[in-house]
Amino acid sequence: MDTSDHSMHALFAQLGLSNSDVAIDNFIQNNHLPDEIPIQNAAFWSSGQAQFIREAIVEDADWAEVVDHLDAQLRA
């Protein structure tokens, strides 16, 4: 059984991004995502980050829920 932490902080760490509360808030504030662009196609991701997000969504992986939460915050 997978007991990994799948929080927003863990997602940012997994993506190789700073995962402090301030860093996450700044990322969300500075990276608005228009409705017509899927999160995995956002220009601010590296190819590896985009692939991780794409796989999380397509495979409905454990990360999918937190990726969906990030997606919603980037569009708010």
PDB file of N, H, CA, C and O in Angstrom:
ATOM      1  N   MET A   1       0.842  -1.170   0.000  1.00  0.00           N
ATOM      2  CA  MET A   1       0.000   0.000   0.000  1.00  0.00           C
ATOM      3  C   MET A   1       0.894   1.244   0.000  1.00  0.00           C
ATOM      4  O   MET A   1       1.883   1.311   0.731  1.00  0.00           O
ATOM      5  N   ASP A   2       0.532   2.220  -0.827  1.00  0.00           N
ATOM      6  H   ASP A   2      -0.271   2.166  -1.421  1.00  0.00           H
ATOM      7  CA  ASP A   2       1.268   3.477  -0.917  1.00  0.00           C
ATOM      8  C   ASP A   2       0.814   4.398   0.205  1.00  0.00           C
ATOM      9  O   ASP A   2      -0.354   4.777   0.282  1.00  0.00           O
ATOM     10  N   THR A   3       1.755   4.752   1.074  1.00  0.00           N
ATOM     11  H   THR A   3       2.705   4.444   1.012  1.00  0.00           H
ATOM     12  CA  THR A   3       1.434   5.653   2.178  1.00  0.00           C
ATOM     13  C   THR A   3       2.133   6.995   2.009  1.00  0.00           C
ATOM     14  O   THR A   3       2.299   7.740   2.975  1.00  0.00           O
ATOM     15  N   SER A   4       2.545   7.305   0.771  1.00  0.00           N
ATOM     16  H   SER A   4       2.410   6.700  -0.013  1.00  0.00           H
ATOM     17  CA  SER A   4       3.231   8.560   0.491  1.00  0.00           C
ATOM     18  C   SER A   4       2.317   9.749   0.750  1.00  0.00           C
ATOM     19  O   SER A   4       1.094   9.663   0.641  1.00  0.00           O
ATOM     20  N   ASP A   5       2.952  10.853   1.095  1.00  0.00           N
ATOM     21  H   ASP A   5       3.946  10.923   1.184  1.00  0.00           H
ATOM     22  CA  ASP A   5       2.243  12.105   1.305  1.00  0.00           C
ATOM     23  C   ASP A   5       1.931  12.710  -0.061  1.00  0.00           C
ATOM     24  O   ASP A   5       2.849  12.985  -0.832  1.00  0.00           O
ATOM     25  N   HIS A   6       0.682  12.919  -0.366  1.00  0.00           N
ATOM     26  H   HIS A   6      -0.064  12.696   0.261  1.00  0.00           H
ATOM     27  CA  HIS A   6       0.276  13.508  -1.637  1.00  0.00           C
ATOM     28  C   HIS A   6      -0.383  14.867  -1.391  1.00  0.00           C
ATOM     29  O   HIS A   6      -1.498  15.133  -1.839  1.00  0.00           O
ATOM     30  N   SER A   7       0.334  15.700  -0.676  1.00  0.00           N
ATOM     31  H   SER A   7       1.240  15.484  -0.312  1.00  0.00           H
ATOM     32  CA  SER A   7      -0.136  17.052  -0.376  1.00  0.00           C
ATOM     33  C   SER A   7       0.404  18.024  -1.424  1.00  0.00           C
ATOM     34  O   SER A   7       1.216  17.652  -2.271  1.00  0.00           O
ATOM     35  N   MET A   8      -0.052  19.259  -1.357  1.00  0.00           N
ATOM     36  H   MET A   8      -0.712  19.561  -0.670  1.00  0.00           H
ATOM     37  CA  MET A   8       0.457  20.301  -2.250  1.00  0.00           C
ATOM     38  C   MET A   8       1.955  20.488  -2.024  1.00  0.00           C
ATOM     39  O   MET A   8       2.716  20.651  -2.978  1.00  0.00           O
ATOM     40  N   HIS A   9       2.376  20.465  -0.761  1.00  0.00           N
ATOM     41  H   HIS A   9       1.758  20.333   0.015  1.00  0.00           H
ATOM     42  CA  HIS A   9       3.806  20.610  -0.455  1.00  0.00           C
ATOM     43  C   HIS A   9       4.613  19.474  -1.085  1.00  0.00           C
ATOM     44  O   HIS A   9       5.682  19.704  -1.650  1.00  0.00           O
ATOM     45  N   ALA A  10       4.099  18.261  -0.986  1.00  0.00           N
ATOM     46  H   ALA A  10       3.230  18.075  -0.527  1.00  0.00           H
ATOM     47  CA  ALA A  10       4.786  17.107  -1.560  1.00  0.00           C
ATOM     48  C   ALA A  10       4.798  17.176  -3.085  1.00  0.00           C
ATOM     49  O   ALA A  10       5.787  16.793  -3.709  1.00  0.00           O
ATOM     50  N   LEU A  11       3.721  17.654  -3.687  1.00  0.00           N
ATOM     51  H   LEU A  11       2.918  17.965  -3.179  1.00  0.00           H
ATOM     52  CA  LEU A  11       3.672  17.794  -5.140  1.00  0.00           C
ATOM     53  C   LEU A  11       4.739  18.773  -5.614  1.00  0.00           C
ATOM     54  O   LEU A  11       5.455  18.491  -6.575  1.00  0.00           O
ATOM     55  N   PHE A  12       4.849  19.906  -4.957  1.00  0.00           N
ATOM     56  H   PHE A  12       4.267  20.135  -4.176  1.00  0.00           H
ATOM     57  CA  PHE A  12       5.859  20.888  -5.349  1.00  0.00           C
ATOM     58  C   PHE A  12       7.264  20.307  -5.198  1.00  0.00           C
ATOM     59  O   PHE A  12       8.122  20.537  -6.051  1.00  0.00           O
ATOM     60  N   ALA A  13       7.505  19.565  -4.135  1.00  0.00           N
ATOM     61  H   ALA A  13       6.808  19.378  -3.443  1.00  0.00           H
ATOM     62  CA  ALA A  13       8.804  18.917  -3.961  1.00  0.00           C
ATOM     63  C   ALA A  13       9.042  17.905  -5.082  1.00  0.00           C
ATOM     64  O   ALA A  13      10.137  17.837  -5.640  1.00  0.00           O
ATOM     65  N   GLN A  14       8.022  17.126  -5.407  1.00  0.00           N
ATOM     66  H   GLN A  14       7.132  17.181  -4.954  1.00  0.00           H
ATOM     67  CA  GLN A  14       8.127  16.127  -6.474  1.00  0.00           C
ATOM     68  C   GLN A  14       8.443  16.784  -7.819  1.00  0.00           C
ATOM     69  O   GLN A  14       9.149  16.209  -8.647  1.00  0.00           O
ATOM     70  N   LEU A  15       7.921  17.978  -8.026  1.00  0.00           N
ATOM     71  H   LEU A  15       7.348  18.445  -7.354  1.00  0.00           H
ATOM     72  CA  LEU A  15       8.161  18.715  -9.269  1.00  0.00           C
ATOM     73  C   LEU A  15       9.494  19.470  -9.246  1.00  0.00           C
ATOM     74  O   LEU A  15       9.868  20.116 -10.226  1.00  0.00           O
ATOM     75  N   GLY A  16      10.200  19.382  -8.125  1.00  0.00           N
ATOM     76  H   GLY A  16       9.897  18.858  -7.330  1.00  0.00           H
ATOM     77  CA  GLY A  16      11.483  20.057  -8.014  1.00  0.00           C
ATOM     78  C   GLY A  16      11.368  21.548  -7.751  1.00  0.00           C
ATOM     79  O   GLY A  16      12.290  22.315  -8.032  1.00  0.00           O
ATOM     80  N   LEU A  17      10.227  21.950  -7.210  1.00  0.00           N
ATOM     81  H   LEU A  17       9.478  21.328  -6.981  1.00  0.00           H
ATOM     82  CA  LEU A  17       9.972  23.358  -6.903  1.00  0.00           C
ATOM     83  C   LEU A  17      10.051  23.584  -5.403  1.00  0.00           C
ATOM     84  O   LEU A  17       9.855  22.660  -4.613  1.00  0.00           O
ATOM     85  N   SER A  18      10.338  24.814  -5.020  1.00  0.00           N
ATOM     86  H   SER A  18      10.497  25.564  -5.661  1.00  0.00           H
ATOM     87  CA  SER A  18      10.326  25.153  -3.610  1.00  0.00           C
ATOM     88  C   SER A  18       8.925  24.897  -3.069  1.00  0.00           C
ATOM     89  O   SER A  18       7.932  25.263  -3.698  1.00  0.00           O
ATOM     90  N   ASN A  19       8.852  24.271  -1.909  1.00  0.00           N
ATOM     91  H   ASN A  19       9.658  23.974  -1.398  1.00  0.00           H
ATOM     92  CA  ASN A  19       7.533  23.855  -1.406  1.00  0.00           C
ATOM     93  C   ASN A  19       7.146  24.488  -0.076  1.00  0.00           C
ATOM     94  O   ASN A  19       6.340  23.927   0.667  1.00  0.00           O
ATOM     95  N   SER A  20       7.711  25.645   0.228  1.00  0.00           N
ATOM     96  H   SER A  20       8.365  26.101  -0.376  1.00  0.00           H
ATOM     97  CA  SER A  20       7.252  26.358   1.419  1.00  0.00           C
ATOM     98  C   SER A  20       5.888  26.974   1.127  1.00  0.00           C
ATOM     99  O   SER A  20       5.508  27.121  -0.035  1.00  0.00           O
ATOM    100  N   ASP A  21       5.160  27.331   2.163  1.00  0.00           N
ATOM    101  H   ASP A  21       5.469  27.212   3.107  1.00  0.00           H
ATOM    102  CA  ASP A  21       3.854  27.968   1.970  1.00  0.00           C
ATOM    103  C   ASP A  21       3.976  29.225   1.118  1.00  0.00           C
ATOM    104  O   ASP A  21       3.166  29.455   0.220  1.00  0.00           O
ATOM    105  N   VAL A  22       4.988  30.036   1.401  1.00  0.00           N
ATOM    106  H   VAL A  22       5.646  29.849   2.131  1.00  0.00           H
ATOM    107  CA  VAL A  22       5.196  31.289   0.657  1.00  0.00           C
ATOM    108  C   VAL A  22       5.520  30.991  -0.806  1.00  0.00           C
ATOM    109  O   VAL A  22       4.985  31.645  -1.702  1.00  0.00           O
ATOM    110  N   ALA A  23       6.385  30.017  -1.055  1.00  0.00           N
ATOM    111  H   ALA A  23       6.819  29.485  -0.328  1.00  0.00           H
ATOM    112  CA  ALA A  23       6.761  29.678  -2.429  1.00  0.00           C
ATOM    113  C   ALA A  23       5.563  29.162  -3.224  1.00  0.00           C
ATOM    114  O   ALA A  23       5.390  29.519  -4.390  1.00  0.00           O
ATOM    115  N   ILE A  24       4.744  28.334  -2.604  1.00  0.00           N
ATOM    116  H   ILE A  24       4.884  28.044  -1.657  1.00  0.00           H
ATOM    117  CA  ILE A  24       3.550  27.804  -3.281  1.00  0.00           C
ATOM    118  C   ILE A  24       2.581  28.940  -3.587  1.00  0.00           C
ATOM    119  O   ILE A  24       2.060  29.033  -4.698  1.00  0.00           O
ATOM    120  N   ASP A  25       2.341  29.799  -2.608  1.00  0.00           N
ATOM    121  H   ASP A  25       2.764  29.724  -1.705  1.00  0.00           H
ATOM    122  CA  ASP A  25       1.446  30.945  -2.828  1.00  0.00           C
ATOM    123  C   ASP A  25       1.967  31.843  -3.944  1.00  0.00           C
ATOM    124  O   ASP A  25       1.196  32.293  -4.791  1.00  0.00           O
ATOM    125  N   ASN A  26       3.278  32.105  -3.949  1.00  0.00           N
ATOM    126  H   ASN A  26       3.905  31.739  -3.261  1.00  0.00           H
ATOM    127  CA  ASN A  26       3.867  32.938  -5.004  1.00  0.00           C
ATOM    128  C   ASN A  26       3.738  32.286  -6.373  1.00  0.00           C
ATOM    129  O   ASN A  26       3.440  32.960  -7.359  1.00  0.00           O
ATOM    130  N   PHE A  27       3.961  30.982  -6.436  1.00  0.00           N
ATOM    131  H   PHE A  27       4.203  30.434  -5.635  1.00  0.00           H
ATOM    132  CA  PHE A  27       3.835  30.266  -7.704  1.00  0.00           C
ATOM    133  C   PHE A  27       2.416  30.402  -8.252  1.00  0.00           C
ATOM    134  O   PHE A  27       2.219  30.690  -9.432  1.00  0.00           O
ATOM    135  N   ILE A  28       1.453  30.195  -7.399  1.00  0.00           N
ATOM    136  H   ILE A  28       1.612  29.961  -6.440  1.00  0.00           H
ATOM    137  CA  ILE A  28       0.046  30.273  -7.816  1.00  0.00           C
ATOM    138  C   ILE A  28      -0.304  31.697  -8.251  1.00  0.00           C
ATOM    139  O   ILE A  28      -0.983  31.885  -9.260  1.00  0.00           O
ATOM    140  N   GLN A  29       0.149  32.687  -7.505  1.00  0.00           N
ATOM    141  H   GLN A  29       0.701  32.534  -6.685  1.00  0.00           H
ATOM    142  CA  GLN A  29      -0.140  34.088  -7.850  1.00  0.00           C
ATOM    143  C   GLN A  29       0.528  34.514  -9.158  1.00  0.00           C
ATOM    144  O   GLN A  29      -0.018  35.342  -9.887  1.00  0.00           O
ATOM    145  N   ASN A  30       1.699  33.959  -9.460  1.00  0.00           N
ATOM    146  H   ASN A  30       2.143  33.286  -8.867  1.00  0.00           H
ATOM    147  CA  ASN A  30       2.474  34.389 -10.621  1.00  0.00           C
ATOM    148  C   ASN A  30       2.269  33.528 -11.860  1.00  0.00           C
ATOM    149  O   ASN A  30       2.878  33.795 -12.895  1.00  0.00           O
ATOM    150  N   ASN A  31       1.432  32.511 -11.780  1.00  0.00           N
ATOM    151  H   ASN A  31       0.937  32.294 -10.939  1.00  0.00           H
ATOM    152  CA  ASN A  31       1.251  31.593 -12.908  1.00  0.00           C
ATOM    153  C   ASN A  31      -0.219  31.314 -13.161  1.00  0.00           C
ATOM    154  O   ASN A  31      -0.675  30.177 -13.033  1.00  0.00           O
ATOM    155  N   HIS A  32      -0.957  32.349 -13.518  1.00  0.00           N
ATOM    156  H   HIS A  32      -0.588  33.272 -13.622  1.00  0.00           H
ATOM    157  CA  HIS A  32      -2.376  32.154 -13.847  1.00  0.00           C
ATOM    158  C   HIS A  32      -2.484  31.319 -15.111  1.00  0.00           C
ATOM    159  O   HIS A  32      -1.687  31.477 -16.036  1.00  0.00           O
ATOM    160  N   LEU A  33      -3.458  30.440 -15.151  1.00  0.00           N
ATOM    161  H   LEU A  33      -4.106  30.312 -14.399  1.00  0.00           H
ATOM    162  CA  LEU A  33      -3.655  29.532 -16.274  1.00  0.00           C
ATOM    163  C   LEU A  33      -5.017  29.771 -16.912  1.00  0.00           C
ATOM    164  O   LEU A  33      -6.045  29.579 -16.262  1.00  0.00           O
ATOM    165  N   PRO A  34      -5.040  30.191 -18.185  1.00  0.00           N
ATOM    166  CA  PRO A  34      -6.323  30.395 -18.867  1.00  0.00           C
ATOM    167  C   PRO A  34      -7.104  29.078 -18.992  1.00  0.00           C
ATOM    168  O   PRO A  34      -6.519  27.996 -19.039  1.00  0.00           O
ATOM    169  N   ASP A  35      -8.416  29.197 -19.044  1.00  0.00           N
ATOM    170  H   ASP A  35      -8.891  30.076 -19.005  1.00  0.00           H
ATOM    171  CA  ASP A  35      -9.283  28.019 -19.090  1.00  0.00           C
ATOM    172  C   ASP A  35      -9.000  27.092 -20.266  1.00  0.00           C
ATOM    173  O   ASP A  35      -9.175  25.879 -20.148  1.00  0.00           O
ATOM    174  N   GLU A  36      -8.569  27.639 -21.392  1.00  0.00           N
ATOM    175  H   GLU A  36      -8.427  28.625 -21.488  1.00  0.00           H
ATOM    176  CA  GLU A  36      -8.392  26.817 -22.592  1.00  0.00           C
ATOM    177  C   GLU A  36      -7.078  26.028 -22.617  1.00  0.00           C
ATOM    178  O   GLU A  36      -6.868  25.225 -23.526  1.00  0.00           O
ATOM    179  N   ILE A  37      -6.204  26.237 -21.653  1.00  0.00           N
ATOM    180  H   ILE A  37      -6.374  26.890 -20.915  1.00  0.00           H
ATOM    181  CA  ILE A  37      -4.922  25.532 -21.628  1.00  0.00           C
ATOM    182  C   ILE A  37      -4.949  24.476 -20.529  1.00  0.00           C
ATOM    183  O   ILE A  37      -5.097  24.813 -19.354  1.00  0.00           O
ATOM    184  N   PRO A  38      -4.807  23.197 -20.897  1.00  0.00           N
ATOM    185  CA  PRO A  38      -4.738  22.144 -19.877  1.00  0.00           C
ATOM    186  C   PRO A  38      -3.500  22.342 -18.990  1.00  0.00           C
ATOM    187  O   PRO A  38      -2.466  22.815 -19.463  1.00  0.00           O
ATOM    188  N   ILE A  39      -3.604  21.990 -17.743  1.00  0.00           N
ATOM    189  H   ILE A  39      -4.444  21.606 -17.359  1.00  0.00           H
ATOM    190  CA  ILE A  39      -2.508  22.227 -16.808  1.00  0.00           C
ATOM    191  C   ILE A  39      -1.198  21.612 -17.291  1.00  0.00           C
ATOM    192  O   ILE A  39      -0.139  22.213 -17.113  1.00  0.00           O
ATOM    193  N   GLN A  40      -1.250  20.436 -17.893  1.00  0.00           N
ATOM    194  H   GLN A  40      -2.111  19.949 -18.038  1.00  0.00           H
ATOM    195  CA  GLN A  40      -0.020  19.782 -18.339  1.00  0.00           C
ATOM    196  C   GLN A  40       0.630  20.489 -19.528  1.00  0.00           C
ATOM    197  O   GLN A  40       1.790  20.221 -19.840  1.00  0.00           O
ATOM    198  N   ASN A  41      -0.095  21.386 -20.193  1.00  0.00           N
ATOM    199  H   ASN A  41      -1.038  21.605 -19.940  1.00  0.00           H
ATOM    200  CA  ASN A  41       0.443  22.126 -21.337  1.00  0.00           C
ATOM    201  C   ASN A  41       0.881  23.542 -20.982  1.00  0.00           C
ATOM    202  O   ASN A  41       1.257  24.314 -21.864  1.00  0.00           O
ATOM    203  N   ALA A  42       0.835  23.886 -19.709  1.00  0.00           N
ATOM    204  H   ALA A  42       0.529  23.259 -18.993  1.00  0.00           H
ATOM    205  CA  ALA A  42       1.221  25.231 -19.291  1.00  0.00           C
ATOM    206  C   ALA A  42       2.688  25.486 -19.630  1.00  0.00           C
ATOM    207  O   ALA A  42       3.538  24.610 -19.471  1.00  0.00           O
ATOM    208  N   ALA A  43       2.967  26.696 -20.096  1.00  0.00           N
ATOM    209  H   ALA A  43       2.276  27.407 -20.225  1.00  0.00           H
ATOM    210  CA  ALA A  43       4.311  27.062 -20.544  1.00  0.00           C
ATOM    211  C   ALA A  43       5.328  27.105 -19.405  1.00  0.00           C
ATOM    212  O   ALA A  43       6.532  27.046 -19.657  1.00  0.00           O
ATOM    213  N   PHE A  44       4.868  27.208 -18.159  1.00  0.00           N
ATOM    214  H   PHE A  44       3.891  27.256 -17.954  1.00  0.00           H
ATOM    215  CA  PHE A  44       5.807  27.334 -17.052  1.00  0.00           C
ATOM    216  C   PHE A  44       6.394  26.017 -16.572  1.00  0.00           C
ATOM    217  O   PHE A  44       7.264  26.026 -15.701  1.00  0.00           O
ATOM    218  N   TRP A  45       5.945  24.875 -17.112  1.00  0.00           N
ATOM    219  H   TRP A  45       5.238  24.868 -17.819  1.00  0.00           H
ATOM    220  CA  TRP A  45       6.502  23.580 -16.713  1.00  0.00           C
ATOM    221  C   TRP A  45       7.698  23.215 -17.584  1.00  0.00           C
ATOM    222  O   TRP A  45       7.751  23.559 -18.765  1.00  0.00           O
ATOM    223  N   SER A  46       8.650  22.517 -16.988  1.00  0.00           N
ATOM    224  H   SER A  46       8.607  22.237 -16.029  1.00  0.00           H
ATOM    225  CA  SER A  46       9.698  21.874 -17.786  1.00  0.00           C
ATOM    226  C   SER A  46       9.054  20.650 -18.443  1.00  0.00           C
ATOM    227  O   SER A  46       7.932  20.276 -18.099  1.00  0.00           O
ATOM    228  N   SER A  47       9.752  20.041 -19.367  1.00  0.00           N
ATOM    229  H   SER A  47      10.664  20.344 -19.646  1.00  0.00           H
ATOM    230  CA  SER A  47       9.181  18.859 -20.027  1.00  0.00           C
ATOM    231  C   SER A  47       8.961  17.725 -19.026  1.00  0.00           C
ATOM    232  O   SER A  47       7.968  17.003 -19.120  1.00  0.00           O
ATOM    233  N   GLY A  48       9.873  17.562 -18.071  1.00  0.00           N
ATOM    234  H   GLY A  48      10.679  18.149 -17.994  1.00  0.00           H
ATOM    235  CA  GLY A  48       9.719  16.519 -17.058  1.00  0.00           C
ATOM    236  C   GLY A  48       8.552  16.777 -16.129  1.00  0.00           C
ATOM    237  O   GLY A  48       7.823  15.852 -15.769  1.00  0.00           O
ATOM    238  N   GLN A  49       8.370  18.032 -15.737  1.00  0.00           N
ATOM    239  H   GLN A  49       8.962  18.783 -16.030  1.00  0.00           H
ATOM    240  CA  GLN A  49       7.243  18.397 -14.873  1.00  0.00           C
ATOM    241  C   GLN A  49       5.924  18.160 -15.608  1.00  0.00           C
ATOM    242  O   GLN A  49       4.978  17.614 -15.040  1.00  0.00           O
ATOM    243  N   ALA A  50       5.870  18.570 -16.860  1.00  0.00           N
ATOM    244  H   ALA A  50       6.638  19.014 -17.321  1.00  0.00           H
ATOM    245  CA  ALA A  50       4.651  18.385 -17.662  1.00  0.00           C
ATOM    246  C   ALA A  50       4.329  16.902 -17.814  1.00  0.00           C
ATOM    247  O   ALA A  50       3.165  16.508 -17.742  1.00  0.00           O
ATOM    248  N   GLN A  51       5.351  16.085 -18.024  1.00  0.00           N
ATOM    249  H   GLN A  51       6.296  16.405 -18.083  1.00  0.00           H
ATOM    250  CA  GLN A  51       5.143  14.643 -18.169  1.00  0.00           C
ATOM    251  C   GLN A  51       4.605  14.041 -16.875  1.00  0.00           C
ATOM    252  O   GLN A  51       3.700  13.207 -16.909  1.00  0.00           O
ATOM    253  N   PHE A  52       5.150  14.452 -15.748  1.00  0.00           N
ATOM    254  H   PHE A  52       5.885  15.129 -15.721  1.00  0.00           H
ATOM    255  CA  PHE A  52       4.673  13.954 -14.452  1.00  0.00           C
ATOM    256  C   PHE A  52       3.197  14.297 -14.258  1.00  0.00           C
ATOM    257  O   PHE A  52       2.404  13.446 -13.856  1.00  0.00           O
ATOM    258  N   ILE A  53       2.836  15.537 -14.544  1.00  0.00           N
ATOM    259  H   ILE A  53       3.480  16.229 -14.871  1.00  0.00           H
ATOM    260  CA  ILE A  53       1.443  15.973 -14.382  1.00  0.00           C
ATOM    261  C   ILE A  53       0.534  15.232 -15.354  1.00  0.00           C
ATOM    262  O   ILE A  53      -0.557  14.799 -14.983  1.00  0.00           O
ATOM    263  N   ARG A  54       0.982  15.087 -16.593  1.00  0.00           N
ATOM    264  H   ARG A  54       1.868  15.438 -16.894  1.00  0.00           H
ATOM    265  CA  ARG A  54       0.196  14.359 -17.603  1.00  0.00           C
ATOM    266  C   ARG A  54      -0.071  12.930 -17.138  1.00  0.00           C
ATOM    267  O   ARG A  54      -1.203  12.453 -17.212  1.00  0.00           O
ATOM    268  N   GLU A  55       0.960  12.253 -16.663  1.00  0.00           N
ATOM    269  H   GLU A  55       1.880  12.641 -16.603  1.00  0.00           H
ATOM    270  CA  GLU A  55       0.800  10.869 -16.204  1.00  0.00           C
ATOM    271  C   GLU A  55      -0.122  10.780 -14.987  1.00  0.00           C
ATOM    272  O   GLU A  55      -0.919   9.849 -14.876  1.00  0.00           O
ATOM    273  N   ALA A  56      -0.015  11.738 -14.089  1.00  0.00           N
ATOM    274  H   ALA A  56       0.633  12.494 -14.179  1.00  0.00           H
ATOM    275  CA  ALA A  56      -0.887  11.735 -12.906  1.00  0.00           C
ATOM    276  C   ALA A  56      -2.348  11.813 -13.323  1.00  0.00           C
ATOM    277  O   ALA A  56      -3.203  11.141 -12.746  1.00  0.00           O
ATOM    278  N   ILE A  57      -2.629  12.635 -14.326  1.00  0.00           N
ATOM    279  H   ILE A  57      -1.934  13.181 -14.794  1.00  0.00           H
ATOM    280  CA  ILE A  57      -4.010  12.816 -14.786  1.00  0.00           C
ATOM    281  C   ILE A  57      -4.485  11.598 -15.575  1.00  0.00           C
ATOM    282  O   ILE A  57      -5.548  11.048 -15.286  1.00  0.00           O
ATOM    283  N   VAL A  58      -3.707  11.176 -16.564  1.00  0.00           N
ATOM    284  H   VAL A  58      -2.844  11.623 -16.799  1.00  0.00           H
ATOM    285  CA  VAL A  58      -4.111  10.085 -17.455  1.00  0.00           C
ATOM    286  C   VAL A  58      -4.276   8.773 -16.693  1.00  0.00           C
ATOM    287  O   VAL A  58      -5.213   8.014 -16.937  1.00  0.00           O
ATOM    288  N   GLU A  59      -3.358   8.519 -15.772  1.00  0.00           N
ATOM    289  H   GLU A  59      -2.596   9.136 -15.574  1.00  0.00           H
ATOM    290  CA  GLU A  59      -3.397   7.265 -15.020  1.00  0.00           C
ATOM    291  C   GLU A  59      -4.279   7.354 -13.781  1.00  0.00           C
ATOM    292  O   GLU A  59      -4.412   6.379 -13.041  1.00  0.00           O
ATOM    293  N   ASP A  60      -4.884   8.522 -13.551  1.00  0.00           N
ATOM    294  H   ASP A  60      -4.776   9.313 -14.152  1.00  0.00           H
ATOM    295  CA  ASP A  60      -5.671   8.763 -12.344  1.00  0.00           C
ATOM    296  C   ASP A  60      -4.891   8.290 -11.116  1.00  0.00           C
ATOM    297  O   ASP A  60      -5.417   7.617 -10.229  1.00  0.00           O
ATOM    298  N   ALA A  61      -3.628   8.668 -11.108  1.00  0.00           N
ATOM    299  H   ALA A  61      -3.201   9.214 -11.829  1.00  0.00           H
ATOM    300  CA  ALA A  61      -2.698   8.262 -10.056  1.00  0.00           C
ATOM    301  C   ALA A  61      -3.035   8.943  -8.733  1.00  0.00           C
ATOM    302  O   ALA A  61      -3.915   9.800  -8.653  1.00  0.00           O
ATOM    303  N   ASP A  62      -2.309   8.532  -7.707  1.00  0.00           N
ATOM    304  H   ASP A  62      -1.595   7.836  -7.772  1.00  0.00           H
ATOM    305  CA  ASP A  62      -2.510   9.113  -6.376  1.00  0.00           C
ATOM    306  C   ASP A  62      -2.307  10.627  -6.393  1.00  0.00           C
ATOM    307  O   ASP A  62      -2.885  11.339  -5.571  1.00  0.00           O
ATOM    308  N   TRP A  63      -1.496  11.120  -7.316  1.00  0.00           N
ATOM    309  H   TRP A  63      -1.026  10.543  -7.983  1.00  0.00           H
ATOM    310  CA  TRP A  63      -1.231  12.551  -7.415  1.00  0.00           C
ATOM    311  C   TRP A  63      -2.359  13.315  -8.095  1.00  0.00           C
ATOM    312  O   TRP A  63      -2.388  14.544  -8.015  1.00  0.00           O
ATOM    313  N   ALA A  64      -3.280  12.642  -8.754  1.00  0.00           N
ATOM    314  H   ALA A  64      -3.257  11.644  -8.819  1.00  0.00           H
ATOM    315  CA  ALA A  64      -4.310  13.309  -9.563  1.00  0.00           C
ATOM    316  C   ALA A  64      -5.136  14.301  -8.752  1.00  0.00           C
ATOM    317  O   ALA A  64      -5.442  15.387  -9.245  1.00  0.00           O
ATOM    318  N   GLU A  65      -5.494  13.962  -7.553  1.00  0.00           N
ATOM    319  H   GLU A  65      -5.246  13.080  -7.153  1.00  0.00           H
ATOM    320  CA  GLU A  65      -6.341  14.849  -6.746  1.00  0.00           C
ATOM    321  C   GLU A  65      -5.627  16.163  -6.421  1.00  0.00           C
ATOM    322  O   GLU A  65      -6.220  17.236  -6.535  1.00  0.00           O
ATOM    323  N   VAL A  66      -4.377  16.084  -6.023  1.00  0.00           N
ATOM    324  H   VAL A  66      -3.895  15.212  -5.930  1.00  0.00           H
ATOM    325  CA  VAL A  66      -3.652  17.315  -5.688  1.00  0.00           C
ATOM    326  C   VAL A  66      -3.319  18.107  -6.951  1.00  0.00           C
ATOM    327  O   VAL A  66      -3.272  19.336  -6.907  1.00  0.00           O
ATOM    328  N   VAL A  67      -3.086  17.429  -8.071  1.00  0.00           N
ATOM    329  H   VAL A  67      -3.124  16.430  -8.106  1.00  0.00           H
ATOM    330  CA  VAL A  67      -2.885  18.126  -9.348  1.00  0.00           C
ATOM    331  C   VAL A  67      -4.169  18.864  -9.727  1.00  0.00           C
ATOM    332  O   VAL A  67      -4.108  20.002 -10.192  1.00  0.00           O
ATOM    333  N   ASP A  68      -5.313  18.243  -9.537  1.00  0.00           N
ATOM    334  H   ASP A  68      -5.363  17.319  -9.159  1.00  0.00           H
ATOM    335  CA  ASP A  68      -6.600  18.902  -9.797  1.00  0.00           C
ATOM    336  C   ASP A  68      -6.778  20.130  -8.905  1.00  0.00           C
ATOM    337  O   ASP A  68      -7.282  21.162  -9.350  1.00  0.00           O
ATOM    338  N   HIS A  69      -6.368  20.011  -7.666  1.00  0.00           N
ATOM    339  H   HIS A  69      -5.958  19.173  -7.306  1.00  0.00           H
ATOM    340  CA  HIS A  69      -6.472  21.134  -6.723  1.00  0.00           C
ATOM    341  C   HIS A  69      -5.573  22.286  -7.185  1.00  0.00           C
ATOM    342  O   HIS A  69      -5.991  23.444  -7.164  1.00  0.00           O
ATOM    343  N   LEU A  70      -4.350  21.973  -7.598  1.00  0.00           N
ATOM    344  H   LEU A  70      -4.011  21.032  -7.615  1.00  0.00           H
ATOM    345  CA  LEU A  70      -3.446  22.999  -8.118  1.00  0.00           C
ATOM    346  C   LEU A  70      -4.034  23.634  -9.373  1.00  0.00           C
ATOM    347  O   LEU A  70      -3.993  24.853  -9.536  1.00  0.00           O
ATOM    348  N   ASP A  71      -4.575  22.814 -10.246  1.00  0.00           N
ATOM    349  H   ASP A  71      -4.609  21.823 -10.113  1.00  0.00           H
ATOM    350  CA  ASP A  71      -5.198  23.304 -11.481  1.00  0.00           C
ATOM    351  C   ASP A  71      -6.282  24.339 -11.149  1.00  0.00           C
ATOM    352  O   ASP A  71      -6.332  25.409 -11.757  1.00  0.00           O
ATOM    353  N   ALA A  72      -7.129  24.021 -10.202  1.00  0.00           N
ATOM    354  H   ALA A  72      -7.088  23.152  -9.708  1.00  0.00           H
ATOM    355  CA  ALA A  72      -8.207  24.950  -9.811  1.00  0.00           C
ATOM    356  C   ALA A  72      -7.639  26.244  -9.247  1.00  0.00           C
ATOM    357  O   ALA A  72      -8.155  27.321  -9.543  1.00  0.00           O
ATOM    358  N   GLN A  73      -6.601  26.160  -8.452  1.00  0.00           N
ATOM    359  H   GLN A  73      -6.182  25.284  -8.211  1.00  0.00           H
ATOM    360  CA  GLN A  73      -6.018  27.358  -7.872  1.00  0.00           C
ATOM    361  C   GLN A  73      -5.349  28.227  -8.926  1.00  0.00           C
ATOM    362  O   GLN A  73      -5.366  29.453  -8.812  1.00  0.00           O
ATOM    363  N   LEU A  74      -4.760  27.616  -9.951  1.00  0.00           N
ATOM    364  H   LEU A  74      -4.747  26.620 -10.044  1.00  0.00           H
ATOM    365  CA  LEU A  74      -4.109  28.374 -11.008  1.00  0.00           C
ATOM    366  C   LEU A  74      -5.126  29.087 -11.896  1.00  0.00           C
ATOM    367  O   LEU A  74      -4.760  29.997 -12.641  1.00  0.00           O
ATOM    368  N   ARG A  75      -6.370  28.697 -11.830  1.00  0.00           N
ATOM    369  H   ARG A  75      -6.667  27.958 -11.225  1.00  0.00           H
ATOM    370  CA  ARG A  75      -7.416  29.307 -12.662  1.00  0.00           C
ATOM    371  C   ARG A  75      -8.286  30.287 -11.882  1.00  0.00           C
ATOM    372  O   ARG A  75      -9.120  30.971 -12.474  1.00  0.00           O
ATOM    373  N   ALA A  76      -8.109  30.365 -10.584  1.00  0.00           N
ATOM    374  H   ALA A  76      -7.431  29.809 -10.103  1.00  0.00           H
ATOM    375  CA  ALA A  76      -8.948  31.247  -9.739  1.00  0.00           C
ATOM    376  C   ALA A  76      -8.634  32.710  -9.958  1.00  0.00           C
ATOM    377  O   ALA A  76      -9.246  33.574  -9.330  1.00  0.00           O
TER     378      ALA A  76
END
